């Protein structure tokens, strides 16, 4: 019974396929591979650009966060001459960690312009694609502190 059933299935399968329709030709496969290559050549640079923009946005967000934490630090401590300047770190003892300061993985090279005070300051940080800064009167912008 098994062999009779398999014989009928095999005959049915053979009847559905004509002699010249047994598979894909080499040319058809090459065309598909070329099309996939062209699509990848278009999509990969776009993806890398979107990824770079995301890293820059993360750095700008970190700078806005640092500005808020810096202002909160001086609001809490006062702006007298005895107040020590905070460090740009998440350390909760000497840094701005107690004031909500965080930093993403892609942001590095934090610096506070020398001579910064409670009311006049410039903070800069680097992303993999460039340097950005934030001041007491402006939001995140391209370039290092002046």
Secondary structure by P-SEA (a helix, b strand, c coil): caaaaaaaaaaaaaaacccccccccaaaaaaaaaaaaaaaaacaaaaaaaaaaaaaaaaaaaaaaaaaaaaaaaaaacccccccccccccccccccccccccccccccccccccccccccbbbbbbcccccccccccccccccccc
